[in-house]
Amino acid sequence: MNIIEFRDFYRSELEKTNKESDYIFKILLKEICNIDPLKIALDPNFIVKPENEMLLRSSLKNILKNYPLDYIINKKSFFGYDFYVDENVLIPRPETEELVQWVIDDNNKNERKKLIDLGAGSGCIGISISKTISLDVTLADISKEALRVCNINKDILESNVKIIEYDMNTKFTNNEFFDIIISNPPYLDYSKKDEIDENVNFEPHIALFAPEDNPLHFYKQILVFANKNLNKGGQIYLEINPDFIKEFNSLLTEFKPNDVNFRVDFRGKKRLAKLSF
């Protein structure tokens, strides 16, 4: 099958516009077959080799099941960097880039502050910060597989972050203190899991959903961590669930930050918070 015939096959199989179908096809050509998508226009009779045909057909089957394209190509662009991703970590979201930018804007004076990214997943938050401003960054996660992904991204992006295994449900035993805590913890409401997009279901639920009976569980754990391990004058930057703002504010009364700031994301949702102590 030549490249034009394969493109048309994708168009016929995918219940999408030709523009969307062509985008997916071009991404897969480039990322998994190492074929320049310009060949569609410049060399329409180019024959797709059998091994690449197999890759394209198997990828199409996954796409038809709503399997995320980013997992197929093991890549997601975030804050200008290409991160390795697989099923063991969340796919980075554009609204999280706004949280990263907030930290950078507040801490760009070349002060050697210490930052910890709790529940780091792919490492996209902490690594992006470490590549942009001079902070000592630590990535922490409970998942050994997530930490493996962090290490891959550390190597790919030549970052100098430190990576540690840490369960937010346990006491932090390292005798270490931080100036900044940042986290995008599991915060989706488990009772609404059947309402999320089908492709999101392929992402690790441990990183998506808060405990069903306590949707603010991880925020409390972060604040408990901060009580012991955040330096005086430190800040916590969080991505939060816009549906639980009232409950989040109630939780904060237990820990008494000196200042609380919220920001809306590009979707108009109050999703970002900064706590100053």
C-alpha positions in Angstrom: 0.0 0.0 0.0 1.4 3.4 -0.9 1.3 6.4 1.5 -1.7 8.1 -0.1 -3.7 4.8 0.0 -2.8 4.5 3.7 -3.8 8.0 4.4 -7.2 7.4 2.8 -7.5 4.2 4.8 -7.1 6.2 8.0 -9.7 8.7 6.8 -12.2 6.0 6.1 -11.7 4.2 9.4 -11.6 7.1 11.8 -14.8 8.8 12.6 -13.2 12.2 12.4 -12.8 15.0 9.9 -10.1 14.5 7.3 -8.1 17.2 9.0 -8.1 15.4 12.3 -7.4 12.0 10.7 -4.6 13.4 8.6 -3.0 15.0 11.7 -3.0 11.6 13.5 -1.7 9.8 10.4 1.2 12.3 10.0 2.1 12.1 13.7 2.3 8.3 13.5 4.3 8.4 10.3 6.9 10.7 11.9 7.0 9.3 15.4 6.7 5.5 15.1 7.7 4.9 11.4 10.4 7.7 11.1 8.8 8.7 7.8 8.7 12.4 6.8 5.0 13.3 6.4 6.0 15.6 3.5 6.2 12.4 1.4 2.4 12.4 1.3 2.6 15.5 -0.9 6.0 15.1 -2.5 6.1 11.3 -3.1 2.5 10.0 -3.1 3.5 6.7 -4.6 5.9 6.0 -1.7 5.4 2.4 -0.6 5.0 1.8 3.1 7.2 -1.1 4.2 5.5 -4.1 5.8 7.0 -3.5 9.2 5.7 0.1 9.2 2.3 -1.0 7.8 2.0 -3.3 10.8 2.8 -0.4 13.2 0.3 1.8 11.5 -2.5 -0.8 11.5 -2.0 -1.7 15.2 -1.9 2.0 16.1 -5.1 2.6 14.2 -6.8 -0.2 16.2 -5.7 1.5 19.4 -6.9 4.9 18.2 -10.3 3.4 17.4 -10.5 2.3 21.1 -9.8 5.9 22.2 -6.3 4.9 23.4 -4.3 8.1 23.8 -2.1 9.1 20.9 0.5 10.3 23.3 0.9 6.8 24.8 1.3 5.3 21.3 4.2 7.6 20.4 5.5 7.8 24.0 5.7 11.6 23.8 4.0 14.7 25.0 5.1 18.3 24.6 4.9 20.3 27.8 6.3 23.8 28.4 8.4 23.6 25.2 10.0 20.2 26.1 9.2 16.7 24.7 8.6 14.3 27.6 8.5 10.6 27.5 5.1 9.2 28.7 3.5 5.8 29.1 0.6 4.3 30.9 2.3 4.6 34.2 2.0 8.4 34.3 -0.6 11.0 33.6 -0.4 12.8 30.2 0.7 16.4 31.0 -2.1 19.0 30.6 -1.8 22.5 29.2 -3.4 24.0 32.4 -0.5 22.6 34.4 1.9 24.7 32.3 0.2 27.7 33.9 1.2 26.4 37.4 4.8 26.0 36.2 4.8 29.5 34.8 3.5 30.9 38.1 6.4 29.4 40.0 8.9 30.6 37.5 7.5 34.2 37.5 7.8 34.3 41.3 11.2 32.8 41.6 13.4 34.1 38.7 15.9 36.0 40.8 18.6 33.3 40.8 18.1 32.5 44.4 19.1 28.9 45.0 15.8 27.8 46.6 14.8 24.2 47.2 11.7 22.9 45.5 10.0 19.5 45.8 7.4 18.2 43.3 5.1 15.9 45.3 3.4 13.2 43.1 5.8 14.0 40.2 4.5 11.5 37.7 6.4 12.0 34.5 8.5 14.8 36.2 7.2 17.4 33.7 6.5 20.0 36.4 9.8 19.8 38.3 12.0 19.2 35.2 10.4 22.1 33.3 11.1 24.4 36.3 14.7 23.1 36.7 15.4 23.8 33.0 14.1 27.4 33.2 15.3 28.8 36.6 18.1 28.0 39.1 16.3 26.0 41.8 17.4 22.7 43.5 14.5 20.5 42.4 13.5 17.1 43.9 10.9 14.9 42.3 9.0 12.6 44.6 6.5 9.8 43.8 5.1 6.6 45.4 5.2 4.7 42.1 8.4 3.0 41.1 7.2 3.0 37.5 6.6 6.7 37.6 10.0 7.2 39.0 11.4 5.2 36.1 9.7 7.6 33.7 11.1 10.5 35.7 14.6 9.1 35.3 14.0 8.7 31.5 13.0 12.3 31.2 15.8 13.5 33.4 18.2 11.8 31.0 16.5 12.9 27.8 16.3 16.5 28.9 19.6 16.6 30.7 18.1 17.9 33.9 19.9 17.9 37.3 16.8 17.1 39.4 17.0 14.7 42.3 14.5 11.8 42.3 13.2 10.0 45.4 10.5 7.5 46.3 8.0 8.9 48.7 4.4 8.0 49.8 2.5 11.2 50.8 0.5 9.0 53.2 3.6 8.4 55.3 6.0 10.6 57.3 8.8 12.1 55.4 11.9 10.7 57.0 14.5 12.7 55.1 15.9 15.5 57.2 15.4 18.0 54.5 13.5 21.3 54.2 12.1 23.1 51.2 11.3 26.7 50.2 8.7 25.6 47.6 6.3 22.7 47.4 4.5 22.1 44.1 1.9 19.4 43.4 -0.8 18.3 41.0 -2.1 15.5 43.2 -5.0 13.1 42.4 -8.1 15.3 42.7 -10.8 14.0 40.4 -14.1 13.0 42.1 -14.2 9.2 42.1 -18.0 9.3 42.1 -17.8 10.9 38.6 -15.4 8.4 37.1 -18.0 7.2 34.6 -18.4 10.7 33.3 -14.7 11.3 32.2 -13.6 11.0 28.6 -13.0 7.4 27.5 -9.4 8.1 26.6 -8.7 9.4 30.2 -9.6 5.9 31.5 -6.3 4.6 30.1 -4.4 6.9 32.4 -3.4 5.6 35.9 -6.3 5.9 38.2 -4.0 6.2 41.2 -2.8 9.5 39.8 -6.3 10.7 38.7 -8.8 10.0 41.5 -8.9 11.2 45.1 -10.2 8.7 47.7 -14.0 8.4 47.2 -14.7 9.3 50.8 -12.2 12.2 51.1 -11.6 14.2 47.9 -9.2 16.6 49.6 -7.1 13.8 51.2 -3.9 14.6 49.3 -4.2 18.3 49.9 -4.3 17.6 53.6 -1.2 15.3 53.3 0.7 18.1 51.4 -0.2 20.6 54.2 0.9 18.1 56.9 4.2 17.6 54.9 4.6 21.4 54.8 4.1 21.8 58.5 7.3 19.9 59.1 9.3 20.4 55.9 8.5 23.8 54.5 10.9 26.6 55.5 9.4 29.8 57.1 8.4 32.1 54.3 7.9 29.2 51.9 5.1 28.7 49.3 3.0 25.9 48.1 1.7 25.9 44.5 -1.2 23.5 43.8 -3.5 22.4 41.0 -6.9 22.0 42.6 -10.3 20.7 41.7 -12.6 23.7 40.9 -15.6 21.7 42.2 -14.2 21.7 45.7 -13.1 25.3 46.3 -15.4 25.7 49.3 -14.1 22.5 50.9 -10.5 23.5 50.1 -10.9 26.8 51.8 -12.3 25.1 54.8 -9.3 22.8 55.0 -7.0 25.8 54.9 -8.4 27.1 58.1 -6.8 24.2 59.9 -3.3 25.1 58.6 -3.5 28.9 58.6 -1.4 30.1 55.7 -0.5 33.8 55.8 -1.8 34.4 52.3 -3.9 32.4 49.7 -4.1 33.3 46.0 -6.2 31.6 43.4 -5.9 31.8 39.6 -8.2 30.7 36.9 -6.8 28.6 34.1 -7.2 29.3 30.4 -10.5 27.4 30.5 -11.9 29.9 33.0 -11.7 27.5 35.9 -10.4 28.4 39.4 -7.8 25.6 39.2 -4.5 27.0 40.6 -3.7 28.0 44.1 -0.6 29.5 45.9 -0.3 29.3 49.7 2.3 31.5 51.5 3.5 30.6 55.0 
